[in-house]
Amino acid sequence: MQAYCMKCRAKREMKDTKSVALKNGRPATQGVCPVCGTKMFRIGKS
């Protein structure tokens, strides 16, 4: 799944993805940028 990396300022394919739920119950996906190692986050169905 792709997400926007705030450090690289580019869309990249997430690595080590896992599904999480926000406080309000909405689904989200969390992962790591393969280039710089920064945490990436995408709200929505995974």
N, C-alpha and C positions, 0 to 999 in steps of 0.2 A: 504494500500500500504506500502511496506517495503522500508526503506531507512537506510543509514549508520549513526549512531550517533557518532560524533567525540569525545564526552566526554566519553561515555561508551565503545567506540571502538568495537561496535557490530552492526549487522543488527537488526533492531527492526521495529515493526508495528507502523506507525505514528498515532498520535492522533490529532484531530481537524484539519483535512486536508482542504486545499483550493487551488484551481487552480489559478495560476498566469502566467503572460507572462513576459519573459525577455525583455530587451531593444531591442534586435534584432528580437523579435516576436516569439521566440521559446517557447513552452509551458513548464510549470514546476509545481511541487506540493510542497507546503510548509506545514509543520506541526510541532508537538511537540513530543519529546521523552516521552513515558509514565513512564519511570523509573526516569530520572534525570531532565526532564523539559526543556532540551536544544532544541533550534530551529533545525529542520531537513529540508533538502532541497533535492529534486530529480528532475533532468532535464529530460524531455521527456513527452510523452503523459500520461495523468492521467486516 
